[in-house]
Structure formats: C-alpha cells, structure tokens
Amino acid sequence: MTAERKYPANPEMDDHFNWVEFIPFALLHVALIGIWWTGFTATSIAICVGLYIARVFAITGGYHRYFSHRGYKTSRGFQFVMAFIGSAALQRGPLWWAAKHREHHRDSDMPADAHSPRQYGVLDAHVGWVYREARSHADLDLIKDFSKYPEIRWIERHQFTPGLIVAALCFLVGGWAGLVSGFVLSTVLVYHATFTVNSLNHMIGRQRYLTGDDSRNNWFLALLTMGEGWHNNHHYYPAAARNGFFWWEIDTTYYLLLGLEKLGLVWDLRQPPQTILANEKAPTQKIIDKCAVYIAEGFSADRISRNIRARWEGSHVLDDLRSHARTKWDAAEAYLAEIELPDLPSAEQLKARAYAKFKIRHEGLDRAIERAQEMLRRSVSHRLIEQARSEPVPA
C-alpha cells in the first residue's frame, strides 16, 4: 500500500543462506554431545550459570539498553567492559548488534525488518537472518555515536577474541567439563534465550500499547531473558533503561542496573514518563500508517479490482472511466472518488482484522482503520485506472 524498503536493498546482494558462516554456530550445538563424556561438575555448573547471567546481562543491559538505546550513562571504562562481555556471547560486535537493532526499531515488522516473523517466518526471525547475506549487513552509519571510540572499534574487529579468552579460562578452571558443560552449553542457552525476543516476542503474548508492529509482552520470556520479554513496553518507549514498566513486571536487567548505579558505575537511568505508563501518548502518524498497512494487506486489491470490473462490464461506468483515463489521470481519480466502489471491505471487516491482530482498543487504531480504508480505495482505484488506460481505443 505504501513504498517500503525491502531486502535486498542492494540489488547485487543476494539474500541467500551462507552455510559456511553457519558452520561454527552449528558446531557449537554439535559439541554439546561432549557432555555425555565430560558430565557436569559443581565447577562447570557454576560456570554455566554465571556465564549465562553475565552474558545475558551484557547483551540486554549493554548491547541493547546502552549501545542501542542509550538508556543510561556510564564511563568509558565500564562501557568497554560491557562491550567485552557482550562480545564474549559470540553474537558479533557491539556496533553491528546495535546498528541492526536500530534498524529493527526503524522498520519493525515491515519488509525491511531483517528478523520479522511476519515477513520471514519464525526460524528466519530466530536465527536464520544472521546468516543471510542481505539481511545480516548492518548500516553502521546508524551507530556513529559509539564507533568514534577506538577501543569499541577494536572489539568490533576482534569480535571473537573475548569469547575465545573466556573459553580458555573455562578450560583452565574446570577442565573439559568447564569448557563443554560450562562455556559451550551456556553459550547455546544465551543464543536461544536472547533470540526469542526477535521471534517469539513478536508472536506470543499481549499488547498493552499500540506500536504498529507485532511486539508482545510475555512474562515467561521476560524471566528467561532477564526482562527483555516486556517487549511491547519497550517498543512503545525504547529510550527507557527498564522494560518492565510496573512493579509486577520482573526485569532482572533493570535491577542489576540499579545495583550498578548504587556502586557509581552507571547513572542517569532513563525512566518511562507518566504519560507513557498511563498510555496517554498519542500514536505517531508512522504508527498509524504501519497499522493501516497491515490491516489493508489482509484484502487483495487485485482481486477487488477484478471483481469491480466484472460488475461494471458492459455498463456506462466502465466506458466513462476509460474516457477519463485516456484524457488525464487526475480526471479518472476524481471520477472514481465520486462513485461507489463495490466489493471494498466494510468498516466492520476492517475492524475485525485490526482487533484480531492488535488485540487492543485504542483511538489510534480507529484512525488506522480509516487510513486502511483510504489506502485500499486508492490502491484499487490505481489498478482500475491503469487497466483502463492500457485498453485499446474502440474502432
């Protein structure tokens, strides 16, 4: 209904799956078979739990809430620590990660969103997109605020070094069990816990706020990801240092940030204002349009235009449209604007689709339904005029 960025943005860049880059990721999973021989020890369990918490926090509190959204402030030294630990999770460097996430918020669940379940399916949204040529490419111009630091650029260039260092330490401390059931297992668990935010958090849960995308709040995923599961909250107000907006929404990452604030390591934690908590912020036109595009996409403009032409065949209406279309496009548009277009979906049909998807009652959604009606009428009119213009003039 509207022009949207689509992948691949560069026509020369194919969105094929890069199996060569996927091999290390797959081998980490295969390596878990080694637990059959190494087993679990008290040390390896402690390593696994400790690395899971530390690296999930470095991703959620560092890569996400700090590098992507600047939800709080910290020193240059602690900024490097968060980047180092986050990189040890083997999810690439902080600049790539934050740039991709900023792209995600810009285009969430639209065709240019690299990991939208709506657009590409659950498996591609969960992990497949990372290994697709076009969608894994990050626009690093979006992260110039942090790319100015040479130490952060160093981590970006040597993004696997922190993980290899941590793996070696695990082996030195816990032997093969420390490496396999400590480091490898925790790495795989961190992968799939944090990946659920891109996949399941856009499919399962509830929406409190109208965001124009499929972001959901899910309490179980919030527990699993240390607070990231309050995803609809986050998409409504991404600048906050907390995703759990209310006391009953457990947000472990935020609690740890509060502890670091008391130690003086972070400060100026940004909070959601009262207008956000009360759901009083008026939706932007971009959100209205995103909702409208989704609602309108449920009805085929091609099918509707074919049905209308079938109804009009042999009538003066089609003859009049042809006459206007051959003269001037604006004249044809004005003509169609003055007459009823049969087979367009009713307001009730549009409402049913909107409420079934967004599961929320909001004044902004009513505006989106009206906008969807306008989009559909314009799209159908465009097809009718195009076809009328292309038809040969009767002899």
PARO-914474 format. One record per residue (C-alpha): residue number from 0; x, y, z negated. Coordinates in steps of 0.1 Angstrom, whole numbers, plus 5000, padded with zeros to 4 digits. Example, Ala and Ser with C-alpha at 12.3 -4.5 7.8 and 13.67 -1.06 7.14 Angstrom:
! PARO-914474
@k:0 | xx:5123 | yy:4955 | zz:4922 .
@k:1 | xx:5137 | yy:4989 | zz:4929 .
//
This chain:
! PARO-914474
@k:0 | xx:5000 | yy:5000 | zz:5000 .
@k:1 | xx:5030 | yy:5022 | zz:4994 .
@k:2 | xx:5065 | yy:5022 | zz:5006 .
@k:3 | xx:5086 | yy:5002 | zz:4981 .
@k:4 | xx:5123 | yy:4993 | zz:4981 .
@k:5 | xx:5127 | yy:4957 | zz:4990 .
@k:6 | xx:5156 | yy:4933 | zz:4989 .
@k:7 | xx:5179 | yy:4932 | zz:5006 .
@k:8 | xx:5184 | yy:4969 | zz:5005 .
@k:9 | xx:5214 | yy:4964 | zz:5029 .
@k:10 | xx:5202 | yy:4945 | zz:5059 .
@k:11 | xx:5236 | yy:4929 | zz:5063 .
@k:12 | xx:5234 | yy:4914 | zz:5028 .
@k:13 | xx:5216 | yy:4881 | zz:5027 .
@k:14 | xx:5197 | yy:4871 | zz:4996 .
@k:15 | xx:5209 | yy:4835 | zz:4998 .
@k:16 | xx:5218 | yy:4815 | zz:4967 .
@k:17 | xx:5255 | yy:4815 | zz:4960 .
@k:18 | xx:5262 | yy:4779 | zz:4950 .
@k:19 | xx:5299 | yy:4785 | zz:4945 .
@k:20 | xx:5293 | yy:4811 | zz:4918 .
@k:21 | xx:5266 | yy:4789 | zz:4902 .
@k:22 | xx:5291 | yy:4761 | zz:4896 .
@k:23 | xx:5306 | yy:4774 | zz:4864 .
@k:24 | xx:5272 | yy:4781 | zz:4849 .
@k:25 | xx:5261 | yy:4745 | zz:4858 .
@k:26 | xx:5293 | yy:4730 | zz:4844 .
@k:27 | xx:5287 | yy:4747 | zz:4811 .
@k:28 | xx:5254 | yy:4728 | zz:4809 .
@k:29 | xx:5270 | yy:4695 | zz:4820 .
@k:30 | xx:5297 | yy:4700 | zz:4794 .
@k:31 | xx:5271 | yy:4696 | zz:4767 .
@k:32 | xx:5273 | yy:4658 | zz:4773 .
@k:33 | xx:5305 | yy:4661 | zz:4754 .
@k:34 | xx:5286 | yy:4664 | zz:4722 .
@k:35 | xx:5280 | yy:4627 | zz:4725 .
@k:36 | xx:5317 | yy:4622 | zz:4717 .
@k:37 | xx:5325 | yy:4652 | zz:4696 .
@k:38 | xx:5294 | yy:4653 | zz:4675 .
@k:39 | xx:5286 | yy:4680 | zz:4651 .
@k:40 | xx:5307 | yy:4691 | zz:4621 .
@k:41 | xx:5300 | yy:4716 | zz:4594 .
@k:42 | xx:5325 | yy:4739 | zz:4611 .
@k:43 | xx:5310 | yy:4735 | zz:4646 .
@k:44 | xx:5275 | yy:4742 | zz:4633 .
@k:45 | xx:5287 | yy:4773 | zz:4616 .
@k:46 | xx:5305 | yy:4784 | zz:4648 .
@k:47 | xx:5274 | yy:4777 | zz:4669 .
@k:48 | xx:5250 | yy:4797 | zz:4646 .
@k:49 | xx:5275 | yy:4825 | zz:4640 .
@k:50 | xx:5282 | yy:4829 | zz:4677 .
@k:51 | xx:5246 | yy:4828 | zz:4686 .
@k:52 | xx:5237 | yy:4856 | zz:4662 .
@k:53 | xx:5267 | yy:4877 | zz:4671 .
@k:54 | xx:5264 | yy:4874 | zz:4708 .
@k:55 | xx:5226 | yy:4878 | zz:4710 .
@k:56 | xx:5230 | yy:4909 | zz:4689 .
@k:57 | xx:5258 | yy:4922 | zz:4712 .
@k:58 | xx:5235 | yy:4917 | zz:4742 .
@k:59 | xx:5204 | yy:4931 | zz:4726 .
@k:60 | xx:5219 | yy:4958 | zz:4704 .
@k:61 | xx:5249 | yy:4966 | zz:4726 .
@k:62 | xx:5243 | yy:4958 | zz:4763 .
@k:63 | xx:5206 | yy:4966 | zz:4761 .
@k:64 | xx:5197 | yy:4992 | zz:4735 .
@k:65 | xx:5230 | yy:5011 | zz:4736 .
@k:66 | xx:5246 | yy:5008 | zz:4770 .
@k:67 | xx:5213 | yy:5006 | zz:4790 .
@k:68 | xx:5192 | yy:5030 | zz:4770 .
@k:69 | xx:5214 | yy:5050 | zz:4746 .
@k:70 | xx:5190 | yy:5042 | zz:4717 .
@k:71 | xx:5216 | yy:5053 | zz:4692 .
@k:72 | xx:5251 | yy:5067 | zz:4689 .
@k:73 | xx:5284 | yy:5052 | zz:4679 .
@k:74 | xx:5321 | yy:5057 | zz:4680 .
@k:75 | xx:5343 | yy:5049 | zz:4710 .
@k:76 | xx:5359 | yy:5021 | zz:4690 .
@k:77 | xx:5327 | yy:5004 | zz:4680 .
@k:78 | xx:5314 | yy:5009 | zz:4715 .
@k:79 | xx:5344 | yy:4988 | zz:4727 .
@k:80 | xx:5337 | yy:4961 | zz:4700 .
@k:81 | xx:5301 | yy:4958 | zz:4712 .
@k:82 | xx:5312 | yy:4955 | zz:4748 .
@k:83 | xx:5338 | yy:4929 | zz:4740 .
@k:84 | xx:5315 | yy:4907 | zz:4720 .
@k:85 | xx:5287 | yy:4911 | zz:4746 .
@k:86 | xx:5311 | yy:4901 | zz:4774 .
@k:87 | xx:5320 | yy:4870 | zz:4753 .
@k:88 | xx:5284 | yy:4858 | zz:4760 .
@k:89 | xx:5296 | yy:4853 | zz:4796 .
@k:90 | xx:5267 | yy:4875 | zz:4811 .
@k:91 | xx:5291 | yy:4897 | zz:4831 .
@k:92 | xx:5304 | yy:4931 | zz:4821 .
@k:93 | xx:5285 | yy:4958 | zz:4803 .
@k:94 | xx:5285 | yy:4982 | zz:4833 .
@k:95 | xx:5270 | yy:4956 | zz:4856 .
@k:96 | xx:5245 | yy:4945 | zz:4830 .
@k:97 | xx:5233 | yy:4980 | zz:4820 .
@k:98 | xx:5231 | yy:4991 | zz:4857 .
@k:99 | xx:5209 | yy:4961 | zz:4866 .
@k:100 | xx:5187 | yy:4968 | zz:4836 .
@k:101 | xx:5182 | yy:5004 | zz:4845 .
@k:102 | xx:5172 | yy:4993 | zz:4880 .
@k:103 | xx:5147 | yy:4969 | zz:4863 .
@k:104 | xx:5130 | yy:4997 | zz:4844 .
@k:105 | xx:5130 | yy:5019 | zz:4876 .
@k:106 | xx:5113 | yy:4992 | zz:4897 .
@k:107 | xx:5098 | yy:4968 | zz:4871 .
@k:108 | xx:5078 | yy:4941 | zz:4888 .
@k:109 | xx:5078 | yy:4958 | zz:4921 .
@k:110 | xx:5096 | yy:4943 | zz:4952 .
@k:111 | xx:5129 | yy:4960 | zz:4943 .
@k:112 | xx:5130 | yy:4945 | zz:4908 .
@k:113 | xx:5157 | yy:4918 | zz:4910 .
@k:114 | xx:5141 | yy:4895 | zz:4884 .
@k:115 | xx:5104 | yy:4898 | zz:4886 .
@k:116 | xx:5084 | yy:4866 | zz:4881 .
@k:117 | xx:5055 | yy:4883 | zz:4900 .
@k:118 | xx:5077 | yy:4888 | zz:4930 .
@k:119 | xx:5102 | yy:4859 | zz:4930 .
@k:120 | xx:5088 | yy:4832 | zz:4906 .
@k:121 | xx:5098 | yy:4822 | zz:4871 .
@k:122 | xx:5130 | yy:4803 | zz:4879 .
@k:123 | xx:5145 | yy:4831 | zz:4900 .
@k:124 | xx:5135 | yy:4856 | zz:4874 .
@k:125 | xx:5150 | yy:4835 | zz:4846 .
@k:126 | xx:5184 | yy:4828 | zz:4862 .
@k:127 | xx:5184 | yy:4824 | zz:4899 .
@k:128 | xx:5186 | yy:4861 | zz:4908 .
@k:129 | xx:5221 | yy:4863 | zz:4892 .
@k:130 | xx:5234 | yy:4841 | zz:4920 .
@k:131 | xx:5216 | yy:4857 | zz:4949 .
@k:132 | xx:5238 | yy:4880 | zz:4970 .
@k:133 | xx:5215 | yy:4910 | zz:4974 .
@k:134 | xx:5198 | yy:4910 | zz:4940 .
@k:135 | xx:5229 | yy:4904 | zz:4919 .
@k:136 | xx:5245 | yy:4935 | zz:4933 .
@k:137 | xx:5243 | yy:4964 | zz:4908 .
@k:138 | xx:5242 | yy:5001 | zz:4916 .
@k:139 | xx:5270 | yy:5013 | zz:4894 .
@k:140 | xx:5261 | yy:5049 | zz:4901 .
@k:141 | xx:5234 | yy:5044 | zz:4875 .
@k:142 | xx:5260 | yy:5039 | zz:4847 .
@k:143 | xx:5284 | yy:5068 | zz:4852 .
@k:144 | xx:5279 | yy:5078 | zz:4816 .
@k:145 | xx:5298 | yy:5047 | zz:4804 .
@k:146 | xx:5320 | yy:5040 | zz:4834 .
@k:147 | xx:5341 | yy:5070 | zz:4825 .
@k:148 | xx:5357 | yy:5051 | zz:4797 .
@k:149 | xx:5389 | yy:5032 | zz:4809 .
@k:150 | xx:5386 | yy:5005 | zz:4781 .
@k:151 | xx:5350 | yy:4997 | zz:4792 .
@k:152 | xx:5361 | yy:4995 | zz:4828 .
@k:153 | xx:5389 | yy:4971 | zz:4817 .
@k:154 | xx:5363 | yy:4948 | zz:4801 .
@k:155 | xx:5343 | yy:4951 | zz:4833 .
@k:156 | xx:5373 | yy:4940 | zz:4854 .
@k:157 | xx:5382 | yy:4912 | zz:4830 .
@k:158 | xx:5347 | yy:4902 | zz:4820 .
@k:159 | xx:5355 | yy:4865 | zz:4814 .
@k:160 | xx:5386 | yy:4873 | zz:4792 .
@k:161 | xx:5367 | yy:4879 | zz:4759 .
@k:162 | xx:5347 | yy:4846 | zz:4764 .
@k:163 | xx:5379 | yy:4826 | zz:4771 .
@k:164 | xx:5396 | yy:4842 | zz:4740 .
@k:165 | xx:5366 | yy:4832 | zz:4718 .
@k:166 | xx:5365 | yy:4797 | zz:4733 .
@k:167 | xx:5402 | yy:4792 | zz:4725 .
@k:168 | xx:5397 | yy:4804 | zz:4689 .
@k:169 | xx:5368 | yy:4780 | zz:4685 .
@k:170 | xx:5390 | yy:4751 | zz:4696 .
@k:171 | xx:5418 | yy:4762 | zz:4672 .
@k:172 | xx:5394 | yy:4764 | zz:4643 .
@k:173 | xx:5371 | yy:4735 | zz:4650 .
@k:174 | xx:5388 | yy:4713 | zz:4675 .
@k:175 | xx:5368 | yy:4697 | zz:4703 .
@k:176 | xx:5336 | yy:4699 | zz:4682 .
@k:177 | xx:5343 | yy:4736 | zz:4676 .
@k:178 | xx:5346 | yy:4741 | zz:4714 .
@k:179 | xx:5318 | yy:4719 | zz:4726 .
@k:180 | xx:5291 | yy:4719 | zz:4700 .
@k:181 | xx:5302 | yy:4753 | zz:4687 .
@k:182 | xx:5311 | yy:4775 | zz:4717 .
@k:183 | xx:5296 | yy:4758 | zz:4747 .
@k:184 | xx:5263 | yy:4750 | zz:4730 .
@k:185 | xx:5258 | yy:4785 | zz:4715 .
@k:186 | xx:5267 | yy:4800 | zz:4750 .
@k:187 | xx:5240 | yy:4780 | zz:4767 .
@k:188 | xx:5215 | yy:4788 | zz:4739 .
@k:189 | xx:5223 | yy:4825 | zz:4742 .
@k:190 | xx:5218 | yy:4823 | zz:4780 .
@k:191 | xx:5184 | yy:4809 | zz:4779 .
@k:192 | xx:5172 | yy:4829 | zz:4749 .
@k:193 | xx:5180 | yy:4862 | zz:4765 .
@k:194 | xx:5169 | yy:4851 | zz:4800 .
@k:195 | xx:5134 | yy:4845 | zz:4787 .
@k:196 | xx:5130 | yy:4883 | zz:4784 .
@k:197 | xx:5132 | yy:4886 | zz:4822 .
@k:198 | xx:5110 | yy:4856 | zz:4828 .
@k:199 | xx:5086 | yy:4845 | zz:4801 .
@k:200 | xx:5082 | yy:4880 | zz:4786 .
@k:201 | xx:5066 | yy:4891 | zz:4819 .
@k:202 | xx:5042 | yy:4862 | zz:4819 .
@k:203 | xx:5032 | yy:4852 | zz:4784 .
@k:204 | xx:5019 | yy:4874 | zz:4756 .
@k:205 | xx:4998 | yy:4906 | zz:4751 .
@k:206 | xx:4999 | yy:4941 | zz:4763 .
@k:207 | xx:4993 | yy:4969 | zz:4739 .
@k:208 | xx:5004 | yy:4997 | zz:4762 .
@k:209 | xx:4997 | yy:5004 | zz:4799 .
@k:210 | xx:5031 | yy:5003 | zz:4816 .
@k:211 | xx:5021 | yy:4994 | zz:4851 .
@k:212 | xx:5041 | yy:4962 | zz:4850 .
@k:213 | xx:5038 | yy:4927 | zz:4835 .
@k:214 | xx:5058 | yy:4933 | zz:4803 .
@k:215 | xx:5043 | yy:4914 | zz:4773 .
@k:216 | xx:5047 | yy:4913 | zz:4736 .
@k:217 | xx:5054 | yy:4878 | zz:4724 .
@k:218 | xx:5061 | yy:4872 | zz:4687 .
@k:219 | xx:5079 | yy:4838 | zz:4693 .
@k:220 | xx:5102 | yy:4852 | zz:4719 .
@k:221 | xx:5109 | yy:4881 | zz:4695 .
@k:222 | xx:5121 | yy:4857 | zz:4669 .
@k:223 | xx:5142 | yy:4838 | zz:4695 .
@k:224 | xx:5158 | yy:4869 | zz:4709 .
@k:225 | xx:5162 | yy:4890 | zz:4676 .
@k:226 | xx:5135 | yy:4915 | zz:4686 .
@k:227 | xx:5135 | yy:4916 | zz:4724 .
@k:228 | xx:5102 | yy:4898 | zz:4726 .
@k:229 | xx:5083 | yy:4931 | zz:4718 .
@k:230 | xx:5088 | yy:4938 | zz:4755 .
@k:231 | xx:5057 | yy:4957 | zz:4763 .
@k:232 | xx:5065 | yy:4981 | zz:4734 .
@k:233 | xx:5100 | yy:4985 | zz:4749 .
@k:234 | xx:5087 | yy:4992 | zz:4785 .
@k:235 | xx:5063 | yy:5018 | zz:4771 .
@k:236 | xx:5091 | yy:5037 | zz:4753 .
@k:237 | xx:5125 | yy:5023 | zz:4762 .
@k:238 | xx:5146 | yy:5050 | zz:4746 .
@k:239 | xx:5139 | yy:5037 | zz:4710 .
@k:240 | xx:5165 | yy:5018 | zz:4690 .
@k:241 | xx:5137 | yy:4995 | zz:4679 .
@k:242 | xx:5114 | yy:4972 | zz:4699 .
@k:243 | xx:5092 | yy:4962 | zz:4670 .
@k:244 | xx:5073 | yy:4994 | zz:4665 .
@k:245 | xx:5054 | yy:4983 | zz:4634 .
@k:246 | xx:5065 | yy:4967 | zz:4602 .
@k:247 | xx:5049 | yy:4933 | zz:4610 .
@k:248 | xx:5068 | yy:4931 | zz:4643 .
@k:249 | xx:5100 | yy:4914 | zz:4633 .
@k:250 | xx:5130 | yy:4930 | zz:4651 .
@k:251 | xx:5162 | yy:4915 | zz:4637 .
@k:252 | xx:5184 | yy:4936 | zz:4660 .
@k:253 | xx:5170 | yy:4968 | zz:4646 .
@k:254 | xx:5175 | yy:4955 | zz:4610 .
@k:255 | xx:5212 | yy:4949 | zz:4618 .
@k:256 | xx:5215 | yy:4983 | zz:4634 .
@k:257 | xx:5201 | yy:4998 | zz:4601 .
@k:258 | xx:5228 | yy:4979 | zz:4582 .
@k:259 | xx:5255 | yy:4993 | zz:4606 .
@k:260 | xx:5240 | yy:5027 | zz:4601 .
@k:261 | xx:5245 | yy:5025 | zz:4563 .
@k:262 | xx:5281 | yy:5015 | zz:4570 .
@k:263 | xx:5286 | yy:5045 | zz:4592 .
@k:264 | xx:5293 | yy:5025 | zz:4623 .
@k:265 | xx:5262 | yy:5037 | zz:4642 .
@k:266 | xx:5240 | yy:5067 | zz:4637 .
@k:267 | xx:5210 | yy:5087 | zz:4652 .
@k:268 | xx:5188 | yy:5057 | zz:4658 .
@k:269 | xx:5161 | yy:5069 | zz:4680 .
@k:270 | xx:5125 | yy:5062 | zz:4668 .
@k:271 | xx:5092 | yy:5060 | zz:4688 .
@k:272 | xx:5073 | yy:5092 | zz:4681 .
@k:273 | xx:5038 | yy:5091 | zz:4666 .
@k:274 | xx:5021 | yy:5097 | zz:4699 .
@k:275 | xx:5037 | yy:5065 | zz:4712 .
@k:276 | xx:5027 | yy:5045 | zz:4682 .
@k:277 | xx:4991 | yy:5058 | zz:4685 .
@k:278 | xx:4991 | yy:5050 | zz:4722 .
@k:279 | xx:4983 | yy:5087 | zz:4729 .
@k:280 | xx:5009 | yy:5093 | zz:4756 .
@k:281 | xx:4992 | yy:5099 | zz:4790 .
@k:282 | xx:5004 | yy:5075 | zz:4816 .
@k:283 | xx:5026 | yy:5090 | zz:4843 .
@k:284 | xx:5015 | yy:5091 | zz:4880 .
@k:285 | xx:5041 | yy:5064 | zz:4887 .
@k:286 | xx:5025 | yy:5040 | zz:4862 .
@k:287 | xx:4990 | yy:5048 | zz:4876 .
@k:288 | xx:5003 | yy:5041 | zz:4911 .
@k:289 | xx:5020 | yy:5008 | zz:4900 .
@k:290 | xx:4988 | yy:4996 | zz:4885 .
@k:291 | xx:4969 | yy:5006 | zz:4916 .
@k:292 | xx:4993 | yy:4988 | zz:4939 .
@k:293 | xx:4989 | yy:4956 | zz:4920 .
@k:294 | xx:4950 | yy:4959 | zz:4919 .
@k:295 | xx:4948 | yy:4967 | zz:4956 .
@k:296 | xx:4972 | yy:4939 | zz:4966 .
@k:297 | xx:4945 | yy:4914 | zz:4955 .
@k:298 | xx:4924 | yy:4923 | zz:4985 .
@k:299 | xx:4936 | yy:4918 | zz:5021 .
@k:300 | xx:4934 | yy:4950 | zz:5041 .
@k:301 | xx:4940 | yy:4929 | zz:5073 .
@k:302 | xx:4910 | yy:4906 | zz:5065 .
@k:303 | xx:4888 | yy:4936 | zz:5056 .
@k:304 | xx:4896 | yy:4955 | zz:5088 .
@k:305 | xx:4889 | yy:4924 | zz:5109 .
@k:306 | xx:4855 | yy:4919 | zz:5092 .
@k:307 | xx:4846 | yy:4956 | zz:5097 .
@k:308 | xx:4855 | yy:4954 | zz:5134 .
@k:309 | xx:4833 | yy:4922 | zz:5137 .
@k:310 | xx:4804 | yy:4941 | zz:5121 .
@k:311 | xx:4809 | yy:4971 | zz:5144 .
@k:312 | xx:4814 | yy:4952 | zz:5176 .
@k:313 | xx:4790 | yy:4965 | zz:5203 .
@k:314 | xx:4780 | yy:4995 | zz:5182 .
@k:315 | xx:4784 | yy:5032 | zz:5188 .
@k:316 | xx:4806 | yy:5034 | zz:5157 .
@k:317 | xx:4835 | yy:5014 | zz:5173 .
@k:318 | xx:4831 | yy:5034 | zz:5205 .
@k:319 | xx:4832 | yy:5067 | zz:5186 .
@k:320 | xx:4863 | yy:5055 | zz:5167 .
@k:321 | xx:4881 | yy:5046 | zz:5199 .
@k:322 | xx:4873 | yy:5080 | zz:5213 .
@k:323 | xx:4886 | yy:5099 | zz:5183 .
@k:324 | xx:4917 | yy:5076 | zz:5180 .
@k:325 | xx:4927 | yy:5083 | zz:5216 .
@k:326 | xx:4924 | yy:5120 | zz:5211 .
@k:327 | xx:4940 | yy:5126 | zz:5177 .
@k:328 | xx:4949 | yy:5105 | zz:5147 .
@k:329 | xx:4936 | yy:5132 | zz:5123 .
@k:330 | xx:4903 | yy:5132 | zz:5141 .
@k:331 | xx:4900 | yy:5095 | zz:5137 .
@k:332 | xx:4908 | yy:5097 | zz:5100 .
@k:333 | xx:4882 | yy:5124 | zz:5095 .
@k:334 | xx:4856 | yy:5103 | zz:5113 .
@k:335 | xx:4862 | yy:5072 | zz:5091 .
@k:336 | xx:4862 | yy:5094 | zz:5060 .
@k:337 | xx:4826 | yy:5104 | zz:5067 .
@k:338 | xx:4812 | yy:5070 | zz:5072 .
@k:339 | xx:4807 | yy:5039 | zz:5050 .
@k:340 | xx:4833 | yy:5011 | zz:5055 .
@k:341 | xx:4816 | yy:4978 | zz:5048 .
@k:342 | xx:4834 | yy:4949 | zz:5032 .
@k:343 | xx:4856 | yy:4972 | zz:5010 .
@k:344 | xx:4857 | yy:4957 | zz:4974 .
@k:345 | xx:4833 | yy:4972 | zz:4949 .
@k:346 | xx:4844 | yy:4991 | zz:4918 .
@k:347 | xx:4833 | yy:4961 | zz:4898 .
@k:348 | xx:4855 | yy:4938 | zz:4918 .
@k:349 | xx:4885 | yy:4961 | zz:4913 .
@k:350 | xx:4878 | yy:4964 | zz:4876 .
@k:351 | xx:4876 | yy:4926 | zz:4872 .
@k:352 | xx:4910 | yy:4922 | zz:4888 .
@k:353 | xx:4925 | yy:4950 | zz:4868 .
@k:354 | xx:4912 | yy:4939 | zz:4834 .
@k:355 | xx:4921 | yy:4902 | zz:4841 .
@k:356 | xx:4957 | yy:4912 | zz:4848 .
@k:357 | xx:4965 | yy:4940 | zz:4823 .
@k:358 | xx:4941 | yy:4929 | zz:4796 .
@k:359 | xx:4938 | yy:4964 | zz:4782 .
@k:360 | xx:4911 | yy:4991 | zz:4782 .
@k:361 | xx:4927 | yy:5025 | zz:4789 .
@k:362 | xx:4917 | yy:5057 | zz:4806 .
@k:363 | xx:4948 | yy:5054 | zz:4827 .
@k:364 | xx:4936 | yy:5020 | zz:4840 .
@k:365 | xx:4903 | yy:5036 | zz:4851 .
@k:366 | xx:4923 | yy:5061 | zz:4871 .
@k:367 | xx:4944 | yy:5033 | zz:4886 .
@k:368 | xx:4912 | yy:5016 | zz:4897 .
@k:369 | xx:4901 | yy:5047 | zz:4915 .
@k:370 | xx:4935 | yy:5051 | zz:4930 .
@k:371 | xx:4934 | yy:5015 | zz:4942 .
@k:372 | xx:4901 | yy:5022 | zz:4960 .
@k:373 | xx:4917 | yy:5051 | zz:4978 .
@k:374 | xx:4947 | yy:5030 | zz:4987 .
@k:375 | xx:4926 | yy:5002 | zz:5002 .
@k:376 | xx:4904 | yy:5026 | zz:5021 .
@k:377 | xx:4934 | yy:5044 | zz:5036 .
@k:378 | xx:4951 | yy:5011 | zz:5044 .
@k:379 | xx:4920 | yy:4997 | zz:5061 .
@k:380 | xx:4914 | yy:5029 | zz:5080 .
@k:381 | xx:4950 | yy:5029 | zz:5092 .
@k:382 | xx:4946 | yy:4994 | zz:5106 .
@k:383 | xx:4913 | yy:5003 | zz:5123 .
@k:384 | xx:4928 | yy:5034 | zz:5139 .
@k:385 | xx:4959 | yy:5015 | zz:5150 .
@k:386 | xx:4939 | yy:4989 | zz:5168 .
@k:387 | xx:4915 | yy:5014 | zz:5183 .
@k:388 | xx:4944 | yy:5034 | zz:5198 .
@k:389 | xx:4961 | yy:5003 | zz:5212 .
@k:390 | xx:4930 | yy:4991 | zz:5231 .
@k:391 | xx:4929 | yy:4999 | zz:5268 .
@k:392 | xx:4905 | yy:5026 | zz:5280 .
@k:393 | xx:4875 | yy:5010 | zz:5298 .
@k:394 | xx:4875 | yy:5014 | zz:5335 .
//
